[in-house]
Amino acid sequence: MRTSVALWLLLIAFGPSAYDRALLWNADSTVVRLEDAKNTGSGVVIGKHTAPGGCLLLIGTARHVAEENNLPRPLHLDGNAGPVSGRAVWAASADSAVVEFLMPTPCKQVAYRVALVSKYPARRGDKVFGAGYPLGVRFFSWGTISDVELLLSDYFTPGPFTTAIYPGAPGHSGGPLFNGFGQVVGLVVAGTERAPMLAILSTAAQLRTVAKQFPEWEI
């Protein structure tokens, strides 16, 4: 189930309290914890449908969460083993990835909802709401987009990246930032020791480009 723009406008009309609770509920029901034997990361559900053997989820995350030495990491989703389907893809030029997980239960029993990936880029000054699992603990916070065309010479891919004034910590990588309509506008991929309140993001456009490698999902 996806939340329509009309519903978001109705929530805004009801006032800040209802709107803030809706953003929190949207993030809480779409954000997941991704783990392997050594590390914890974050991700967001961007697809969900019934499949043989259970419910298939498509998860957007950071490339360095999903991949190591150009091979998929053996990840677990919120403690569930996977990805059973064995399918994971990532971008060659951006820190973005998508991973399929097969949950061994019918979709109607899987509580995760699907987050929409924005078709429009974030703009400098936009207010965003983020979620993830820094240090393995579920976390929610507001932030503000600060730059939209950052190039990094000392990262494994130069970008361009978006940045946000937004707190993060190890384990937050892959966690989404949502715009005011609850749509994903970026994924946290890195931070910097010199500016601990500055989060570096891959963009929604980069995530959509990676997801096109799974055309049947129509992201």
HELIX and SHEET records of a PDB file:
HELIX    1   1 VAL A    5  PHE A   14  1                                  10    
HELIX    2   2 PRO A   16  THR A   30  1                                  15    
HELIX    3   3 ARG A   63  ALA A   66  1                                   4    
HELIX    4   4 CYS A  107  GLN A  109  5                                   3    
HELIX    5   5 PRO A  134  GLY A  136  5                                   3    
HELIX    6   6 ALA A  204  ALA A  211  1                                   8    
HELIX    7   7 PRO A  215  TRP A  217  5                                   3    
SHEET    1   A 7 ASN A  80  ALA A  81  0                                        
SHEET    2   A 7 HIS A  76  LEU A  77 -1                                        
SHEET    3   A 7 VAL A  31  GLU A  35 -1                                        
SHEET    4   A 7 THR A  40  ALA A  51 -1                                        
SHEET    5   A 7 GLY A  54  THR A  61 -1                                        
SHEET    6   A 7 ALA A  97  MET A 103 -1                                        
SHEET    7   A 7 ALA A  88  TRP A  90 -1                                        
SHEET    1   B 2 GLU A  67  GLU A  68  0                                        
SHEET    2   B 2 LEU A  71  PRO A  72 -1                                        
SHEET    1   C 7 LYS A 127  GLY A 132  0                                        
SHEET    2   C 7 PHE A 139  LEU A 150 -1                                        
SHEET    3   C 7 PHE A 161  ILE A 165 -1                                        
SHEET    4   C 7 LEU A 198  THR A 203 -1                                        
SHEET    5   C 7 VAL A 184  ALA A 190 -1                                        
SHEET    6   C 7 PRO A 176  PHE A 178 -1                                        
SHEET    7   C 7 LYS A 127  GLY A 132 -1                                        
END                                                                             
